[in-house]
């Protein structure tokens, strides 16, 4: 699982680093500090979440992709 996060200090806290140690299948990617383009990306993900993913349960990656591509 890849998570894209902004550079809020809490995202890099000792607690978060400790949580990640036990989850080798998770990777966090941090956006650069001055990323105005992230606002557009956040809008896209917000709309996608509301329209396709909210309360959804997927049996497979293929089903999830099909829901997103809708």
mmCIF file of the N, C-alpha and C atoms, coordinates in Angstrom:
data_MODEL
# 
_entry.id   MODEL 
# 
loop_
_atom_site.group_PDB 
_atom_site.id 
_atom_site.type_symbol 
_atom_site.label_atom_id 
_atom_site.label_alt_id 
_atom_site.label_comp_id 
_atom_site.label_asym_id 
_atom_site.label_entity_id 
_atom_site.label_seq_id 
_atom_site.pdbx_PDB_ins_code 
_atom_site.Cartn_x 
_atom_site.Cartn_y 
_atom_site.Cartn_z 
_atom_site.occupancy 
_atom_site.B_iso_or_equiv 
_atom_site.pdbx_formal_charge 
_atom_site.auth_seq_id 
_atom_site.auth_comp_id 
_atom_site.auth_asym_id 
_atom_site.auth_atom_id 
_atom_site.pdbx_PDB_model_num 
ATOM 1   N N  . UNK A 1 1  ? 0.852   -1.153 0.000   1.00 0.00 ? 1  UNK A N  1 
ATOM 2   C CA . UNK A 1 1  ? 0.000   0.000  0.000   1.00 0.00 ? 1  UNK A CA 1 
ATOM 3   C C  . UNK A 1 1  ? 0.905   1.224  0.000   1.00 0.00 ? 1  UNK A C  1 
ATOM 4   N N  . UNK A 1 2  ? 0.599   2.155  -0.850  1.00 0.00 ? 2  UNK A N  1 
ATOM 5   C CA . UNK A 1 2  ? 1.357   3.395  -0.919  1.00 0.00 ? 2  UNK A CA 1 
ATOM 6   C C  . UNK A 1 2  ? 0.457   4.541  -0.486  1.00 0.00 ? 2  UNK A C  1 
ATOM 7   N N  . UNK A 1 3  ? 0.916   5.289  0.503   1.00 0.00 ? 3  UNK A N  1 
ATOM 8   C CA . UNK A 1 3  ? 0.182   6.453  0.975   1.00 0.00 ? 3  UNK A CA 1 
ATOM 9   C C  . UNK A 1 3  ? 0.925   7.717  0.582   1.00 0.00 ? 3  UNK A C  1 
ATOM 10  N N  . UNK A 1 4  ? 0.198   8.672  0.019   1.00 0.00 ? 4  UNK A N  1 
ATOM 11  C CA . UNK A 1 4  ? 0.791   9.954  -0.348  1.00 0.00 ? 4  UNK A CA 1 
ATOM 12  C C  . UNK A 1 4  ? 0.316   10.976 0.669   1.00 0.00 ? 4  UNK A C  1 
ATOM 13  N N  . UNK A 1 5  ? 1.270   11.575 1.365   1.00 0.00 ? 5  UNK A N  1 
ATOM 14  C CA . UNK A 1 5  ? 0.956   12.497 2.456   1.00 0.00 ? 5  UNK A CA 1 
ATOM 15  C C  . UNK A 1 5  ? 1.647   13.834 2.260   1.00 0.00 ? 5  UNK A C  1 
ATOM 16  N N  . UNK A 1 6  ? 1.078   14.844 2.894   1.00 0.00 ? 6  UNK A N  1 
ATOM 17  C CA . UNK A 1 6  ? 1.773   16.125 2.905   1.00 0.00 ? 6  UNK A CA 1 
ATOM 18  C C  . UNK A 1 6  ? 2.822   16.085 4.011   1.00 0.00 ? 6  UNK A C  1 
ATOM 19  N N  . UNK A 1 7  ? 3.523   17.164 4.194   1.00 0.00 ? 7  UNK A N  1 
ATOM 20  C CA . UNK A 1 7  ? 4.647   17.190 5.140   1.00 0.00 ? 7  UNK A CA 1 
ATOM 21  C C  . UNK A 1 7  ? 4.283   17.664 6.533   1.00 0.00 ? 7  UNK A C  1 
ATOM 22  N N  . UNK A 1 8  ? 3.082   17.422 6.967   1.00 0.00 ? 8  UNK A N  1 
ATOM 23  C CA . UNK A 1 8  ? 2.697   17.770 8.337   1.00 0.00 ? 8  UNK A CA 1 
ATOM 24  C C  . UNK A 1 8  ? 3.592   16.959 9.288   1.00 0.00 ? 8  UNK A C  1 
ATOM 25  N N  . UNK A 1 9  ? 4.188   17.595 10.276  1.00 0.00 ? 9  UNK A N  1 
ATOM 26  C CA . UNK A 1 9  ? 5.108   16.883 11.174  1.00 0.00 ? 9  UNK A CA 1 
ATOM 27  C C  . UNK A 1 9  ? 4.513   15.616 11.811  1.00 0.00 ? 9  UNK A C  1 
ATOM 28  N N  . UNK A 1 10 ? 3.213   15.611 12.069  1.00 0.00 ? 10 UNK A N  1 
ATOM 29  C CA . UNK A 1 10 ? 2.620   14.421 12.695  1.00 0.00 ? 10 UNK A CA 1 
ATOM 30  C C  . UNK A 1 10 ? 2.703   13.194 11.796  1.00 0.00 ? 10 UNK A C  1 
ATOM 31  N N  . UNK A 1 11 ? 2.812   13.385 10.484  1.00 0.00 ? 11 UNK A N  1 
ATOM 32  C CA . UNK A 1 11 ? 2.927   12.247 9.570   1.00 0.00 ? 11 UNK A CA 1 
ATOM 33  C C  . UNK A 1 11 ? 4.292   11.571 9.662   1.00 0.00 ? 11 UNK A C  1 
ATOM 34  N N  . UNK A 1 12 ? 5.260   12.262 10.262  1.00 0.00 ? 12 UNK A N  1 
ATOM 35  C CA . UNK A 1 12 ? 6.610   11.724 10.381  1.00 0.00 ? 12 UNK A CA 1 
ATOM 36  C C  . UNK A 1 12 ? 7.001   11.483 11.840  1.00 0.00 ? 12 UNK A C  1 
ATOM 37  N N  . UNK A 1 13 ? 6.019   11.421 12.701  1.00 0.00 ? 13 UNK A N  1 
ATOM 38  C CA . UNK A 1 13 ? 6.286   11.276 14.136  1.00 0.00 ? 13 UNK A CA 1 
ATOM 39  C C  . UNK A 1 13 ? 6.872   9.909  14.465  1.00 0.00 ? 13 UNK A C  1 
ATOM 40  N N  . UNK A 1 14 ? 7.414   9.798  15.649  1.00 0.00 ? 14 UNK A N  1 
ATOM 41  C CA . UNK A 1 14 ? 7.970   8.523  16.114  1.00 0.00 ? 14 UNK A CA 1 
ATOM 42  C C  . UNK A 1 14 ? 6.894   7.445  16.135  1.00 0.00 ? 14 UNK A C  1 
ATOM 43  N N  . UNK A 1 15 ? 5.684   7.811  16.501  1.00 0.00 ? 15 UNK A N  1 
ATOM 44  C CA . UNK A 1 15 ? 4.580   6.834  16.539  1.00 0.00 ? 15 UNK A CA 1 
ATOM 45  C C  . UNK A 1 15 ? 4.275   6.299  15.144  1.00 0.00 ? 15 UNK A C  1 
ATOM 46  N N  . UNK A 1 16 ? 4.275   7.169  14.177  1.00 0.00 ? 16 UNK A N  1 
ATOM 47  C CA . UNK A 1 16 ? 4.006   6.736  12.802  1.00 0.00 ? 16 UNK A CA 1 
ATOM 48  C C  . UNK A 1 16 ? 5.143   5.863  12.291  1.00 0.00 ? 16 UNK A C  1 
ATOM 49  N N  . UNK A 1 17 ? 6.390   6.268  12.543  1.00 0.00 ? 17 UNK A N  1 
ATOM 50  C CA . UNK A 1 17 ? 7.531   5.445  12.121  1.00 0.00 ? 17 UNK A CA 1 
ATOM 51  C C  . UNK A 1 17 ? 7.488   4.072  12.776  1.00 0.00 ? 17 UNK A C  1 
ATOM 52  N N  . UNK A 1 18 ? 7.095   4.017  14.030  1.00 0.00 ? 18 UNK A N  1 
ATOM 53  C CA . UNK A 1 18 ? 6.980   2.735  14.732  1.00 0.00 ? 18 UNK A CA 1 
ATOM 54  C C  . UNK A 1 18 ? 5.874   1.891  14.114  1.00 0.00 ? 18 UNK A C  1 
ATOM 55  N N  . UNK A 1 19 ? 4.753   2.504  13.775  1.00 0.00 ? 19 UNK A N  1 
ATOM 56  C CA . UNK A 1 19 ? 3.628   1.805  13.139  1.00 0.00 ? 19 UNK A CA 1 
ATOM 57  C C  . UNK A 1 19 ? 4.069   1.212  11.804  1.00 0.00 ? 19 UNK A C  1 
ATOM 58  N N  . UNK A 1 20 ? 4.852   1.978  11.047  1.00 0.00 ? 20 UNK A N  1 
ATOM 59  C CA . UNK A 1 20 ? 5.311   1.503  9.739   1.00 0.00 ? 20 UNK A CA 1 
ATOM 60  C C  . UNK A 1 20 ? 6.280   0.331  9.846   1.00 0.00 ? 20 UNK A C  1 
ATOM 61  N N  . UNK A 1 21 ? 7.066   0.276  10.920  1.00 0.00 ? 21 UNK A N  1 
ATOM 62  C CA . UNK A 1 21 ? 8.028   -0.821 11.095  1.00 0.00 ? 21 UNK A CA 1 
ATOM 63  C C  . UNK A 1 21 ? 7.337   -2.176 11.055  1.00 0.00 ? 21 UNK A C  1 
ATOM 64  N N  . UNK A 1 22 ? 6.151   -2.261 11.629  1.00 0.00 ? 22 UNK A N  1 
ATOM 65  C CA . UNK A 1 22 ? 5.425   -3.528 11.666  1.00 0.00 ? 22 UNK A CA 1 
ATOM 66  C C  . UNK A 1 22 ? 4.609   -3.807 10.424  1.00 0.00 ? 22 UNK A C  1 
ATOM 67  N N  . UNK A 1 23 ? 4.701   -2.920 9.432   1.00 0.00 ? 23 UNK A N  1 
ATOM 68  C CA . UNK A 1 23 ? 3.914   -3.065 8.215   1.00 0.00 ? 23 UNK A CA 1 
ATOM 69  C C  . UNK A 1 23 ? 4.803   -2.861 6.984   1.00 0.00 ? 23 UNK A C  1 
ATOM 70  N N  . UNK A 1 24 ? 5.601   -3.863 6.650   1.00 0.00 ? 24 UNK A N  1 
ATOM 71  C CA . UNK A 1 24 ? 6.532   -3.708 5.524   1.00 0.00 ? 24 UNK A CA 1 
ATOM 72  C C  . UNK A 1 24 ? 5.830   -3.554 4.174   1.00 0.00 ? 24 UNK A C  1 
ATOM 73  N N  . UNK A 1 25 ? 4.546   -3.865 4.116   1.00 0.00 ? 25 UNK A N  1 
ATOM 74  C CA . UNK A 1 25 ? 3.811   -3.718 2.862   1.00 0.00 ? 25 UNK A CA 1 
ATOM 75  C C  . UNK A 1 25 ? 3.285   -2.293 2.668   1.00 0.00 ? 25 UNK A C  1 
ATOM 76  N N  . UNK A 1 26 ? 3.546   -1.397 3.625   1.00 0.00 ? 26 UNK A N  1 
ATOM 77  C CA . UNK A 1 26 ? 3.133   0.002  3.536   1.00 0.00 ? 26 UNK A CA 1 
ATOM 78  C C  . UNK A 1 26 ? 4.342   0.883  3.246   1.00 0.00 ? 26 UNK A C  1 
ATOM 79  N N  . UNK A 1 27 ? 4.158   1.870  2.375   1.00 0.00 ? 27 UNK A N  1 
ATOM 80  C CA . UNK A 1 27 ? 5.180   2.861  2.088   1.00 0.00 ? 27 UNK A CA 1 
ATOM 81  C C  . UNK A 1 27 ? 4.514   4.230  2.052   1.00 0.00 ? 27 UNK A C  1 
ATOM 82  N N  . UNK A 1 28 ? 5.075   5.190  2.749   1.00 0.00 ? 28 UNK A N  1 
ATOM 83  C CA . UNK A 1 28 ? 4.570   6.549  2.715   1.00 0.00 ? 28 UNK A CA 1 
ATOM 84  C C  . UNK A 1 28 ? 5.460   7.380  1.796   1.00 0.00 ? 28 UNK A C  1 
ATOM 85  N N  . UNK A 1 29 ? 4.835   8.190  0.983   1.00 0.00 ? 29 UNK A N  1 
ATOM 86  C CA . UNK A 1 29 ? 5.528   9.122  0.107   1.00 0.00 ? 29 UNK A CA 1 
ATOM 87  C C  . UNK A 1 29 ? 5.084   10.520 0.534   1.00 0.00 ? 29 UNK A C  1 
ATOM 88  N N  . UNK A 1 30 ? 6.030   11.401 0.702   1.00 0.00 ? 30 UNK A N  1 
ATOM 89  C CA . UNK A 1 30 ? 5.730   12.744 1.176   1.00 0.00 ? 30 UNK A CA 1 
ATOM 90  C C  . UNK A 1 30 ? 5.858   13.751 0.047   1.00 0.00 ? 30 UNK A C  1 
ATOM 91  N N  . UNK A 1 31 ? 4.807   14.526 -0.139  1.00 0.00 ? 31 UNK A N  1 
ATOM 92  C CA . UNK A 1 31 ? 4.816   15.560 -1.166  1.00 0.00 ? 31 UNK A CA 1 
ATOM 93  C C  . UNK A 1 31 ? 5.763   16.681 -0.743  1.00 0.00 ? 31 UNK A C  1 
ATOM 94  N N  . UNK A 1 32 ? 6.384   17.336 -1.706  1.00 0.00 ? 32 UNK A N  1 
ATOM 95  C CA . UNK A 1 32 ? 7.234   18.473 -1.369  1.00 0.00 ? 32 UNK A CA 1 
ATOM 96  C C  . UNK A 1 32 ? 6.439   19.560 -0.639  1.00 0.00 ? 32 UNK A C  1 
ATOM 97  N N  . UNK A 1 33 ? 7.122   20.361 0.118   1.00 0.00 ? 33 UNK A N  1 
ATOM 98  C CA . UNK A 1 33 ? 6.467   21.370 0.950   1.00 0.00 ? 33 UNK A CA 1 
ATOM 99  C C  . UNK A 1 33 ? 5.593   22.323 0.144   1.00 0.00 ? 33 UNK A C  1 
ATOM 100 N N  . UNK A 1 34 ? 6.071   22.800 -0.984  1.00 0.00 ? 34 UNK A N  1 
ATOM 101 C CA . UNK A 1 34 ? 5.296   23.769 -1.767  1.00 0.00 ? 34 UNK A CA 1 
ATOM 102 C C  . UNK A 1 34 ? 4.699   23.097 -3.001  1.00 0.00 ? 34 UNK A C  1 
ATOM 103 N N  . UNK A 1 35 ? 3.602   22.394 -2.798  1.00 0.00 ? 35 UNK A N  1 
ATOM 104 C CA . UNK A 1 35 ? 2.977   21.660 -3.897  1.00 0.00 ? 35 UNK A CA 1 
ATOM 105 C C  . UNK A 1 35 ? 1.551   22.139 -4.105  1.00 0.00 ? 35 UNK A C  1 
ATOM 106 N N  . UNK A 1 36 ? 1.403   23.245 -4.795  1.00 0.00 ? 36 UNK A N  1 
ATOM 107 C CA . UNK A 1 36 ? 0.063   23.757 -5.047  1.00 0.00 ? 36 UNK A CA 1 
ATOM 108 C C  . UNK A 1 36 ? -0.744  22.815 -5.916  1.00 0.00 ? 36 UNK A C  1 
ATOM 109 N N  . UNK A 1 37 ? -0.068  21.983 -6.721  1.00 0.00 ? 37 UNK A N  1 
ATOM 110 C CA . UNK A 1 37 ? -0.771  21.022 -7.569  1.00 0.00 ? 37 UNK A CA 1 
ATOM 111 C C  . UNK A 1 37 ? -1.514  19.981 -6.747  1.00 0.00 ? 37 UNK A C  1 
ATOM 112 N N  . UNK A 1 38 ? -1.120  19.804 -5.480  1.00 0.00 ? 38 UNK A N  1 
ATOM 113 C CA . UNK A 1 38 ? -1.794  18.809 -4.630  1.00 0.00 ? 38 UNK A CA 1 
ATOM 114 C C  . UNK A 1 38 ? -3.257  19.171 -4.422  1.00 0.00 ? 38 UNK A C  1 
ATOM 115 N N  . UNK A 1 39 ? -3.595  20.452 -4.423  1.00 0.00 ? 39 UNK A N  1 
ATOM 116 C CA . UNK A 1 39 ? -4.991  20.836 -4.248  1.00 0.00 ? 39 UNK A CA 1 
ATOM 117 C C  . UNK A 1 39 ? -5.855  20.212 -5.333  1.00 0.00 ? 39 UNK A C  1 
ATOM 118 N N  . UNK A 1 40 ? -5.386  20.221 -6.571  1.00 0.00 ? 40 UNK A N  1 
ATOM 119 C CA . UNK A 1 40 ? -6.137  19.605 -7.670  1.00 0.00 ? 40 UNK A CA 1 
ATOM 120 C C  . UNK A 1 40 ? -6.249  18.101 -7.471  1.00 0.00 ? 40 UNK A C  1 
ATOM 121 N N  . UNK A 1 41 ? -5.166  17.465 -7.065  1.00 0.00 ? 41 UNK A N  1 
ATOM 122 C CA . UNK A 1 41 ? -5.176  16.023 -6.844  1.00 0.00 ? 41 UNK A CA 1 
ATOM 123 C C  . UNK A 1 41 ? -6.129  15.669 -5.704  1.00 0.00 ? 41 UNK A C  1 
ATOM 124 N N  . UNK A 1 42 ? -6.123  16.459 -4.648  1.00 0.00 ? 42 UNK A N  1 
ATOM 125 C CA . UNK A 1 42 ? -7.021  16.201 -3.528  1.00 0.00 ? 42 UNK A CA 1 
ATOM 126 C C  . UNK A 1 42 ? -8.478  16.302 -3.961  1.00 0.00 ? 42 UNK A C  1 
ATOM 127 N N  . UNK A 1 43 ? -8.779  17.240 -4.849  1.00 0.00 ? 43 UNK A N  1 
ATOM 128 C CA . UNK A 1 43 ? -10.139 17.372 -5.364  1.00 0.00 ? 43 UNK A CA 1 
ATOM 129 C C  . UNK A 1 43 ? -10.559 16.148 -6.161  1.00 0.00 ? 43 UNK A C  1 
ATOM 130 N N  . UNK A 1 44 ? -9.647  15.642 -6.968  1.00 0.00 ? 44 UNK A N  1 
ATOM 131 C CA . UNK A 1 44 ? -9.937  14.440 -7.762  1.00 0.00 ? 44 UNK A CA 1 
ATOM 132 C C  . UNK A 1 44 ? -10.192 13.247 -6.844  1.00 0.00 ? 44 UNK A C  1 
ATOM 133 N N  . UNK A 1 45 ? -9.332  13.059 -5.841  1.00 0.00 ? 45 UNK A N  1 
ATOM 134 C CA . UNK A 1 45 ? -9.517  11.933 -4.920  1.00 0.00 ? 45 UNK A CA 1 
ATOM 135 C C  . UNK A 1 45 ? -10.776 12.090 -4.086  1.00 0.00 ? 45 UNK A C  1 
ATOM 136 N N  . UNK A 1 46 ? -11.117 13.317 -3.731  1.00 0.00 ? 46 UNK A N  1 
ATOM 137 C CA . UNK A 1 46 ? -12.340 13.552 -2.964  1.00 0.00 ? 46 UNK A CA 1 
ATOM 138 C C  . UNK A 1 46 ? -13.570 13.152 -3.781  1.00 0.00 ? 46 UNK A C  1 
ATOM 139 N N  . UNK A 1 47 ? -13.601 13.587 -5.029  1.00 0.00 ? 47 UNK A N  1 
ATOM 140 C CA . UNK A 1 47 ? -14.730 13.248 -5.909  1.00 0.00 ? 47 UNK A CA 1 
ATOM 141 C C  . UNK A 1 47 ? -14.792 11.741 -6.136  1.00 0.00 ? 47 UNK A C  1 
ATOM 142 N N  . UNK A 1 48 ? -13.645 11.124 -6.383  1.00 0.00 ? 48 UNK A N  1 
ATOM 143 C CA . UNK A 1 48 ? -13.587 9.676  -6.580  1.00 0.00 ? 48 UNK A CA 1 
ATOM 144 C C  . UNK A 1 48 ? -14.113 8.949  -5.354  1.00 0.00 ? 48 UNK A C  1 
ATOM 145 N N  . UNK A 1 49 ? -13.704 9.391  -4.183  1.00 0.00 ? 49 UNK A N  1 
ATOM 146 C CA . UNK A 1 49 ? -14.157 8.764  -2.941  1.00 0.00 ? 49 UNK A CA 1 
ATOM 147 C C  . UNK A 1 49 ? -15.661 8.878  -2.777  1.00 0.00 ? 49 UNK A C  1 
ATOM 148 N N  . UNK A 1 50 ? -16.204 10.064 -3.011  1.00 0.00 ? 50 UNK A N  1 
ATOM 149 C CA . UNK A 1 50 ? -17.652 10.280 -2.850  1.00 0.00 ? 50 UNK A CA 1 
ATOM 150 C C  . UNK A 1 50 ? -18.469 9.493  -3.863  1.00 0.00 ? 50 UNK A C  1 
ATOM 151 N N  . UNK A 1 51 ? -18.009 9.453  -5.108  1.00 0.00 ? 51 UNK A N  1 
ATOM 152 C CA . UNK A 1 51 ? -18.820 8.885  -6.174  1.00 0.00 ? 51 UNK A CA 1 
ATOM 153 C C  . UNK A 1 51 ? -18.620 7.386  -6.381  1.00 0.00 ? 51 UNK A C  1 
ATOM 154 N N  . UNK A 1 52 ? -17.446 6.867  -6.074  1.00 0.00 ? 52 UNK A N  1 
ATOM 155 C CA . UNK A 1 52 ? -17.155 5.470  -6.420  1.00 0.00 ? 52 UNK A CA 1 
ATOM 156 C C  . UNK A 1 52 ? -16.742 4.577  -5.254  1.00 0.00 ? 52 UNK A C  1 
ATOM 157 N N  . UNK A 1 53 ? -16.144 5.153  -4.221  1.00 0.00 ? 53 UNK A N  1 
ATOM 158 C CA . UNK A 1 53 ? -15.497 4.314  -3.216  1.00 0.00 ? 53 UNK A CA 1 
ATOM 159 C C  . UNK A 1 53 ? -16.144 4.338  -1.838  1.00 0.00 ? 53 UNK A C  1 
ATOM 160 N N  . UNK A 1 54 ? -16.939 5.356  -1.536  1.00 0.00 ? 54 UNK A N  1 
ATOM 161 C CA . UNK A 1 54 ? -17.506 5.488  -0.200  1.00 0.00 ? 54 UNK A CA 1 
ATOM 162 C C  . UNK A 1 54 ? -18.324 4.249  0.163   1.00 0.00 ? 54 UNK A C  1 
ATOM 163 N N  . UNK A 1 55 ? -18.007 3.665  1.290   1.00 0.00 ? 55 UNK A N  1 
ATOM 164 C CA . UNK A 1 55 ? -18.683 2.479  1.834   1.00 0.00 ? 55 UNK A CA 1 
ATOM 165 C C  . UNK A 1 55 ? -18.570 1.245  0.948   1.00 0.00 ? 55 UNK A C  1 
ATOM 166 N N  . UNK A 1 56 ? -17.660 1.259  -0.011  1.00 0.00 ? 56 UNK A N  1 
ATOM 167 C CA . UNK A 1 56 ? -17.505 0.123  -0.920  1.00 0.00 ? 56 UNK A CA 1 
ATOM 168 C C  . UNK A 1 56 ? -16.611 -0.942 -0.289  1.00 0.00 ? 56 UNK A C  1 
ATOM 169 N N  . UNK A 1 57 ? -16.901 -2.175 -0.643  1.00 0.00 ? 57 UNK A N  1 
ATOM 170 C CA . UNK A 1 57 ? -16.076 -3.323 -0.256  1.00 0.00 ? 57 UNK A CA 1 
ATOM 171 C C  . UNK A 1 57 ? -15.765 -4.067 -1.540  1.00 0.00 ? 57 UNK A C  1 
ATOM 172 N N  . UNK A 1 58 ? -14.495 -4.303 -1.793  1.00 0.00 ? 58 UNK A N  1 
ATOM 173 C CA . UNK A 1 58 ? -14.087 -4.941 -3.036  1.00 0.00 ? 58 UNK A CA 1 
ATOM 174 C C  . UNK A 1 58 ? -13.506 -6.326 -2.752  1.00 0.00 ? 58 UNK A C  1 
ATOM 175 N N  . UNK A 1 59 ? -13.898 -7.291 -3.560  1.00 0.00 ? 59 UNK A N  1 
ATOM 176 C CA . UNK A 1 59 ? -13.394 -8.657 -3.410  1.00 0.00 ? 59 UNK A CA 1 
ATOM 177 C C  . UNK A 1 59 ? -12.039 -8.850 -4.067  1.00 0.00 ? 59 UNK A C  1 
ATOM 178 N N  . UNK A 1 60 ? -11.673 -7.931 -4.954  1.00 0.00 ? 60 UNK A N  1 
ATOM 179 C CA . UNK A 1 60 ? -10.389 -8.056 -5.633  1.00 0.00 ? 60 UNK A CA 1 
ATOM 180 C C  . UNK A 1 60 ? -9.963  -6.690 -6.160  1.00 0.00 ? 60 UNK A C  1 
ATOM 181 N N  . UNK A 1 61 ? -8.709  -6.601 -6.547  1.00 0.00 ? 61 UNK A N  1 
ATOM 182 C CA . UNK A 1 61 ? -8.178  -5.382 -7.138  1.00 0.00 ? 61 UNK A CA 1 
ATOM 183 C C  . UNK A 1 61 ? -8.901  -5.081 -8.447  1.00 0.00 ? 61 UNK A C  1 
ATOM 184 N N  . UNK A 1 62 ? -9.195  -6.126 -9.232  1.00 0.00 ? 62 UNK A N  1 
ATOM 185 C CA . UNK A 1 62 ? -9.885  -5.915 -10.495 1.00 0.00 ? 62 UNK A CA 1 
ATOM 186 C C  . UNK A 1 62 ? -11.255 -5.282 -10.301 1.00 0.00 ? 62 UNK A C  1 
ATOM 187 N N  . UNK A 1 63 ? -11.981 -5.703 -9.277  1.00 0.00 ? 63 UNK A N  1 
ATOM 188 C CA . UNK A 1 63 ? -13.300 -5.131 -8.990  1.00 0.00 ? 63 UNK A CA 1 
ATOM 189 C C  . UNK A 1 63 ? -13.153 -3.672 -8.563  1.00 0.00 ? 63 UNK A C  1 
ATOM 190 N N  . UNK A 1 64 ? -12.140 -3.377 -7.773  1.00 0.00 ? 64 UNK A N  1 
ATOM 191 C CA . UNK A 1 64 ? -11.879 -2.000 -7.346  1.00 0.00 ? 64 UNK A CA 1 
ATOM 192 C C  . UNK A 1 64 ? -11.547 -1.119 -8.543  1.00 0.00 ? 64 UNK A C  1 
ATOM 193 N N  . UNK A 1 65 ? -10.685 -1.588 -9.419  1.00 0.00 ? 65 UNK A N  1 
ATOM 194 C CA . UNK A 1 65 ? -10.316 -0.828 -10.625 1.00 0.00 ? 65 UNK A CA 1 
ATOM 195 C C  . UNK A 1 65 ? -11.542 -0.587 -11.498 1.00 0.00 ? 65 UNK A C  1 
ATOM 196 N N  . UNK A 1 66 ? -12.385 -1.599 -11.643 1.00 0.00 ? 66 UNK A N  1 
ATOM 197 C CA . UNK A 1 66 ? -13.597 -1.455 -12.450 1.00 0.00 ? 66 UNK A CA 1 
ATOM 198 C C  . UNK A 1 66 ? -14.521 -0.383 -11.844 1.00 0.00 ? 66 UNK A C  1 
ATOM 199 N N  . UNK A 1 67 ? -14.610 -0.334 -10.538 1.00 0.00 ? 67 UNK A N  1 
ATOM 200 C CA . UNK A 1 67 ? -15.449 0.677  -9.872  1.00 0.00 ? 67 UNK A CA 1 
ATOM 201 C C  . UNK A 1 67 ? -14.886 2.074  -10.099 1.00 0.00 ? 67 UNK A C  1 
ATOM 202 N N  . UNK A 1 68 ? -13.572 2.200  -10.047 1.00 0.00 ? 68 UNK A N  1 
ATOM 203 C CA . UNK A 1 68 ? -12.937 3.492  -10.260 1.00 0.00 ? 68 UNK A CA 1 
ATOM 204 C C  . UNK A 1 68 ? -13.104 3.955  -11.705 1.00 0.00 ? 68 UNK A C  1 
ATOM 205 N N  . UNK A 1 69 ? -12.915 3.044  -12.636 1.00 0.00 ? 69 UNK A N  1 
ATOM 206 C CA . UNK A 1 69 ? -13.005 3.408  -14.044 1.00 0.00 ? 69 UNK A CA 1 
ATOM 207 C C  . UNK A 1 69 ? -14.449 3.590  -14.492 1.00 0.00 ? 69 UNK A C  1 
ATOM 208 N N  . UNK A 1 70 ? -15.384 2.990  -13.717 1.00 0.00 ? 70 UNK A N  1 
ATOM 209 C CA . UNK A 1 70 ? -16.805 3.107  -13.866 1.00 0.00 ? 70 UNK A CA 1 
ATOM 210 C C  . UNK A 1 70 ? -17.332 3.367  -15.192 1.00 0.00 ? 70 UNK A C  1 
# 
